[in-house]
């Protein structure tokens, strides 16, 4: 026989959520975020107002606004890049698609 059990999740504004116990869920009523506690920090599980499938808590663990792997790539020295060309000659090119001088609104509408 199935038992009816009520499972409660801590909820409230994100600023008042506090630190969740290990395994405890917390729902932020103002942001729509769902967290799970570790006992010392709250780990973001779902951010309802985000797009895509990247969670900041997973891909930007130090919260500096840059994906961790991209940050690691920044630390590679130029000497450590394989397959790069030895010279970078400038390529001749023009930008004839834009008129010279002031532009009118009608010229910009089609761009």
Secondary structure in CASP SS format (residue, H / E / C, confidence):
PFRMAT SS
TARGET T0000
AUTHOR 0000-0000-0000
METHOD secondary structure of the structure
MODEL  1
X C 1.00
X C 1.00
X C 1.00
X C 1.00
X C 1.00
X C 1.00
X C 1.00
X C 1.00
X C 1.00
X E 1.00
X E 1.00
X E 1.00
X C 1.00
X H 1.00
X H 1.00
X H 1.00
X C 1.00
X C 1.00
X C 1.00
X C 1.00
X C 1.00
X C 1.00
X C 1.00
X C 1.00
X E 1.00
X E 1.00
X E 1.00
X E 1.00
X C 1.00
X C 1.00
X C 1.00
X C 1.00
X E 1.00
X E 1.00
X E 1.00
X E 1.00
X E 1.00
X C 1.00
X C 1.00
X C 1.00
X C 1.00
X E 1.00
X E 1.00
X E 1.00
X E 1.00
X E 1.00
X E 1.00
X C 1.00
X C 1.00
X C 1.00
X C 1.00
X C 1.00
X C 1.00
X C 1.00
X C 1.00
X H 1.00
X H 1.00
X H 1.00
X H 1.00
X C 1.00
X C 1.00
X C 1.00
X C 1.00
X C 1.00
X C 1.00
X C 1.00
X C 1.00
X H 1.00
X H 1.00
X H 1.00
X H 1.00
X H 1.00
X H 1.00
X H 1.00
X C 1.00
X C 1.00
X C 1.00
X H 1.00
X H 1.00
X H 1.00
X C 1.00
X C 1.00
X C 1.00
X C 1.00
X C 1.00
X C 1.00
X C 1.00
X C 1.00
X C 1.00
X C 1.00
X C 1.00
X C 1.00
X C 1.00
X C 1.00
X C 1.00
X C 1.00
X C 1.00
X C 1.00
X C 1.00
X C 1.00
X C 1.00
X C 1.00
X C 1.00
X C 1.00
X H 1.00
X H 1.00
X H 1.00
X H 1.00
X H 1.00
X C 1.00
X C 1.00
END
